[in-house]
Amino acid sequence: MRAEPRSRVLVTGGSGFIGRRLVRALAEAGAEVTVVDRNPFPGTGIPQVTGDIRDESVLARAVRPGMDTIFHLAAVTSVVDSIGDPVGTYQTNVAATANLLELARARGIKSFLLASTNAVIGNVGDAIITEQLPLHPLTPYGATKAAGEMLLSCYNGVYGIATCAMRFSNVYGPGMLAKDSFIPRLMRAARDGKGVQVRGDGSMQRDVVHVDDIVAGILAAWQTGHTGPVIFGSGRSVSVNDMVEAARSVTGAPLPVEHVPVGPGEMPAVKVDISVARSLGYSPQHDLKSGLSTVWPDFCPQEADQ
């Protein structure tokens, strides 16, 4: 894909797991990319503003006249962390988003894409999640992302900024060494010859999607000018037991399972309809095994090379 001629874009959270790959994809497409993040961007050649997005002076330095798009990825993304610190989650996920949107309005930025989540919908049991379902979040994480989506809606309706809430399902892929979600825990357990804890009986279903598919989706949403919510996932839900079996197949490790109670805010299933995303040209390429095969070398490069 190619960027629009002389596109100047800002990526918040550009040094993070998804952000790093998005920044590189945007740069390869010809965009002039600036990153704002608390952590330095790896490599050279990408301008960066280092700091916390809760600091208004950091955002003021990052959002400059002449930019045309903001990709807003920086956020508290852990449900558990949001439950432990709802106020801090609000400050990062809502207040900072409001400040960023206001800077976008004041400085003439045309489009704003937010990394959101299907957690804004809450628990719908085994029903398929679509963009049309009402928002009913069950955790501070989901609630703050829903608030961010409402802010996008009003800045589109009143000020004409093209805003898009990109609802990601569970994202995985290379670059997860520092993450503590289930797939990195599986990889660490396989590497260390240990077992893994599974909440409930392992029948809980999730849509897990490869980070490279997510980046392709972000670019599709941007280049088509889509406004409103759009769900990006694999379109194929798998159980936690399926993830364990796929990890066993990819790593060759036995991965014994210890069953533990289901925590608060956990949904029994996440099944998503990606037909809106497909209408933008989105077409996920990875299934679970092929995707896990790209993750395993980060955790155990010697075994992966055999």
C-alpha positions as CSV (number, residue, x, y, z in Angstrom):
1,M,0.0,0.0,0.0
2,R,1.1,3.6,-0.6
3,A,0.4,6.7,1.5
4,E,-1.1,9.8,0.0
5,P,1.6,12.1,-1.4
6,R,3.5,13.8,1.4
7,S,1.3,12.4,4.2
8,R,2.5,13.6,7.6
9,V,1.2,11.4,10.4
10,L,1.6,11.0,14.1
11,V,1.5,7.6,15.8
12,T,0.9,7.6,19.6
13,G,2.3,4.5,21.3
14,G,4.5,4.1,18.2
15,S,7.2,2.3,20.2
16,G,4.7,-0.4,21.4
17,F,3.9,-3.8,20.1
18,I,1.5,-2.8,17.4
19,G,2.9,0.7,17.0
20,R,6.4,-0.4,15.9
21,R,5.1,-2.4,13.0
22,L,2.6,0.3,12.0
23,V,5.3,2.9,12.0
24,R,7.5,0.9,9.8
25,A,4.7,0.1,7.4
26,L,3.7,3.7,7.2
27,A,7.3,4.8,6.5
28,E,7.6,2.1,3.9
29,A,4.4,3.4,2.3
30,G,6.0,6.9,2.0
31,A,4.5,8.7,4.9
32,E,6.4,11.2,7.1
33,V,5.9,9.6,10.5
34,T,6.4,11.1,14.0
35,V,6.2,8.9,17.1
36,V,5.1,10.0,20.6
37,D,5.8,7.4,23.3
38,R,7.3,7.1,26.7
39,N,9.8,4.7,25.3
40,P,12.3,5.4,22.5
41,F,11.5,4.1,19.1
42,P,14.0,1.3,18.1
43,G,16.2,2.2,15.2
44,T,16.9,5.5,13.5
45,G,15.3,7.9,11.1
46,I,11.9,8.3,12.8
47,P,11.3,11.6,14.6
48,Q,10.1,11.1,18.1
49,V,8.6,13.1,21.0
50,T,9.4,11.2,24.2
51,G,6.9,11.5,27.1
52,D,3.6,10.6,28.6
53,I,0.5,11.4,26.7
54,R,-1.2,12.5,29.9
55,D,1.2,15.5,29.8
56,E,-0.5,18.1,27.7
57,S,2.9,19.7,26.9
58,V,4.1,16.4,25.4
59,L,1.0,16.3,23.1
60,A,1.5,20.0,22.2
61,R,5.0,19.2,21.0
62,A,3.9,16.1,19.1
63,V,0.8,17.5,17.2
64,R,2.1,20.0,14.7
65,P,0.4,22.0,12.0
66,G,0.7,20.3,8.6
67,M,0.0,16.8,9.9
68,D,-3.0,15.2,8.3
69,T,-3.6,12.0,10.4
70,I,-3.2,10.8,14.0
71,F,-3.1,7.1,14.7
72,H,-3.9,6.9,18.4
73,L,-2.6,3.6,19.8
74,A,-1.2,4.7,23.2
75,A,-3.4,3.4,26.0
76,V,-3.7,1.3,29.1
77,T,-4.5,-2.0,27.4
78,S,-4.7,-4.4,30.3
79,V,-8.1,-5.3,31.7
80,V,-6.5,-6.4,35.0
81,D,-4.5,-3.1,35.3
82,S,-7.6,-1.1,34.5
83,I,-9.5,-2.8,37.4
84,G,-6.6,-2.1,39.8
85,D,-6.3,1.6,38.7
86,P,-9.5,2.9,37.1
87,V,-8.5,6.5,37.7
88,G,-5.2,6.2,35.9
89,T,-6.9,4.3,33.1
90,Y,-9.3,7.1,32.7
91,Q,-6.6,9.7,32.6
92,T,-4.7,7.8,29.9
93,N,-7.5,6.4,27.8
94,V,-10.1,9.3,28.0
95,A,-8.6,12.6,29.2
96,A,-5.5,12.2,27.0
97,T,-7.7,11.2,24.0
98,A,-9.9,14.3,24.6
99,N,-6.8,16.5,24.7
100,L,-5.4,14.9,21.5
101,L,-8.7,15.4,19.6
102,E,-8.8,19.0,20.6
103,L,-5.3,19.6,19.4
104,A,-6.3,17.8,16.1
105,R,-9.2,20.2,15.8
106,A,-7.2,23.3,16.6
107,R,-4.4,22.4,14.2
108,G,-6.4,21.3,11.2
109,I,-5.7,17.6,11.3
110,K,-8.1,15.8,8.9
111,S,-8.3,12.3,10.2
112,F,-8.0,10.5,13.6
113,L,-7.9,6.7,14.0
114,L,-8.3,5.2,17.5
115,A,-7.2,1.7,18.6
116,S,-10.3,0.5,20.3
117,T,-11.6,-2.9,21.4
118,N,-14.6,-5.3,21.2
119,A,-14.7,-5.0,25.0
120,V,-16.8,-1.9,24.5
121,I,-19.7,-4.2,23.7
122,G,-19.4,-6.3,26.9
123,N,-20.8,-9.8,27.4
124,V,-23.1,-11.0,24.6
125,G,-22.7,-14.7,25.3
126,D,-22.3,-16.7,22.1
127,A,-23.7,-14.0,19.9
128,I,-21.7,-12.5,17.0
129,I,-20.3,-9.1,17.8
130,T,-21.0,-6.5,15.1
131,E,-20.5,-2.7,14.9
132,Q,-24.2,-2.2,15.3
133,L,-24.5,-3.7,18.9
134,P,-25.0,-1.2,21.7
135,L,-22.0,-0.3,23.9
136,H,-22.2,-2.0,27.3
137,P,-18.6,-2.3,28.7
138,L,-18.0,-4.4,31.8
139,T,-14.6,-3.2,32.9
140,P,-12.8,0.2,33.3
141,Y,-10.7,-0.7,30.2
142,G,-13.8,-1.3,28.1
143,A,-15.6,1.8,29.5
144,T,-12.7,4.1,28.8
145,K,-12.4,2.9,25.2
146,A,-16.2,3.3,24.8
147,A,-15.8,6.9,26.1
148,G,-13.0,7.4,23.5
149,E,-15.3,6.2,20.8
150,M,-18.0,8.7,21.9
151,L,-15.4,11.5,21.7
152,L,-14.5,10.5,18.2
153,S,-18.2,10.5,17.2
154,C,-18.7,14.1,18.4
155,Y,-15.5,15.4,16.8
156,N,-16.7,13.9,13.6
157,G,-20.2,15.2,13.9
158,V,-19.4,18.7,15.0
159,Y,-16.0,19.5,13.6
160,G,-15.8,17.2,10.5
161,I,-12.7,15.3,11.5
162,A,-12.8,11.9,9.8
163,T,-12.7,9.6,12.9
164,C,-12.5,5.8,13.0
165,A,-12.7,3.6,16.0
166,M,-10.8,0.4,15.1
167,R,-12.0,-2.4,17.4
168,F,-9.2,-4.9,17.6
169,S,-9.7,-8.5,18.9
170,N,-6.9,-10.2,20.8
171,V,-3.7,-9.2,18.9
172,Y,-0.6,-11.4,18.9
173,G,2.6,-11.8,16.9
174,P,6.3,-11.2,17.0
175,G,7.5,-8.6,19.5
176,M,5.6,-9.9,22.6
177,L,8.5,-10.8,24.8
178,A,7.5,-8.2,27.4
179,K,3.8,-9.0,27.2
180,D,1.8,-11.0,29.8
181,S,-1.2,-12.0,27.8
182,F,-2.1,-15.7,27.2
183,I,-0.1,-16.4,24.1
184,P,3.2,-15.0,25.5
185,R,2.6,-17.0,28.6
186,L,2.2,-20.1,26.5
187,M,5.5,-19.4,24.7
188,R,7.4,-18.8,28.0
189,A,6.0,-22.0,29.5
190,A,7.0,-24.0,26.4
191,R,10.5,-22.5,26.4
192,D,11.0,-23.1,30.2
193,G,9.4,-26.6,30.2
194,K,6.6,-25.5,32.5
195,G,2.8,-25.7,32.5
196,V,0.3,-22.9,32.0
197,Q,-2.8,-21.8,33.9
198,V,-6.1,-21.8,32.1
199,R,-9.2,-20.0,33.4
200,G,-12.2,-22.3,33.7
201,D,-12.4,-25.5,31.6
202,G,-10.6,-23.9,28.6
203,S,-13.7,-23.7,26.5
204,M,-13.7,-19.9,26.6
205,Q,-13.5,-18.6,23.0
206,R,-11.5,-15.7,21.7
207,D,-10.8,-14.2,18.3
208,V,-7.0,-13.9,18.0
209,V,-5.5,-12.0,15.2
210,H,-1.9,-11.6,14.0
211,V,-0.3,-8.1,14.4
212,D,0.6,-8.0,10.7
213,D,-3.1,-8.5,9.8
214,I,-4.0,-5.7,12.2
215,V,-1.5,-3.3,10.6
216,A,-2.9,-4.1,7.2
217,G,-6.4,-3.3,8.6
218,I,-5.3,0.0,10.0
219,L,-3.8,1.0,6.7
220,A,-7.0,-0.1,4.9
221,A,-9.2,2.0,7.3
222,W,-6.9,5.0,6.7
223,Q,-6.7,4.8,3.0
224,T,-10.4,4.2,2.4
225,G,-11.3,7.1,4.8
226,H,-13.7,4.9,6.8
227,T,-15.5,6.7,9.6
228,G,-17.2,5.1,12.5
229,P,-16.4,1.8,14.2
230,V,-14.8,-1.2,12.4
231,I,-13.9,-4.6,13.8
232,F,-10.5,-6.1,12.9
233,G,-10.1,-9.7,13.9
234,S,-9.4,-13.0,12.3
235,G,-13.1,-13.8,11.9
236,R,-12.5,-17.3,13.3
237,S,-12.8,-17.7,17.1
238,V,-10.8,-20.4,18.9
239,S,-11.0,-21.8,22.4
240,V,-8.3,-21.5,25.0
241,N,-7.8,-25.2,24.6
242,D,-7.3,-24.7,20.9
243,M,-4.5,-22.2,21.7
244,V,-2.8,-24.7,24.0
245,E,-3.0,-27.4,21.4
246,A,-1.6,-25.1,18.6
247,A,1.2,-24.1,20.9
248,R,2.1,-27.7,21.6
249,S,2.1,-28.4,17.9
250,V,4.4,-25.4,17.1
251,T,6.8,-25.7,20.0
252,G,6.8,-29.5,20.6
253,A,6.4,-28.8,24.4
254,P,3.9,-30.8,26.5
255,L,2.5,-27.7,28.2
256,P,0.6,-29.3,31.1
257,V,-2.5,-27.3,32.1
258,E,-3.6,-26.1,35.5
259,H,-7.3,-25.0,35.6
260,V,-8.0,-21.9,37.7
261,P,-11.2,-19.8,38.4
262,V,-12.5,-17.4,35.8
263,G,-11.8,-13.8,36.8
264,P,-14.1,-10.8,36.9
265,G,-15.1,-9.2,33.6
266,E,-14.2,-12.3,31.6
267,M,-16.6,-13.0,28.6
268,P,-17.3,-16.7,27.8
269,A,-16.9,-16.0,24.1
270,V,-15.8,-13.3,21.7
271,K,-17.0,-14.0,18.1
272,V,-16.8,-11.1,15.7
273,D,-18.2,-10.3,12.3
274,I,-15.4,-8.7,10.1
275,S,-17.6,-8.1,7.0
276,V,-17.3,-4.3,7.4
277,A,-13.5,-4.6,7.5
278,R,-13.5,-6.9,4.5
279,S,-15.5,-4.3,2.6
280,L,-12.4,-2.0,3.0
281,G,-10.2,-4.6,1.5
282,Y,-9.1,-6.3,4.7
283,S,-8.2,-9.9,4.4
284,P,-6.4,-11.6,7.3
285,Q,-3.6,-13.9,6.2
286,H,-2.7,-15.9,9.3
287,D,-4.4,-18.8,11.0
288,L,-3.5,-19.8,14.6
289,K,-0.6,-22.2,13.8
290,S,1.0,-20.0,11.1
291,G,0.7,-17.1,13.4
292,L,2.2,-18.8,16.5
293,S,5.1,-20.0,14.3
294,T,6.1,-16.3,13.9
295,V,6.0,-15.8,17.7
296,W,8.0,-18.8,18.8
297,P,11.4,-17.7,17.4
298,D,11.3,-14.6,19.7
299,F,11.1,-16.9,22.8
300,C,13.3,-19.8,21.7
301,P,15.3,-18.9,18.6
302,Q,17.6,-22.0,18.8
303,E,14.7,-24.5,18.8
304,A,12.8,-22.6,16.2
305,D,15.8,-22.8,13.8
306,Q,16.0,-26.6,14.1
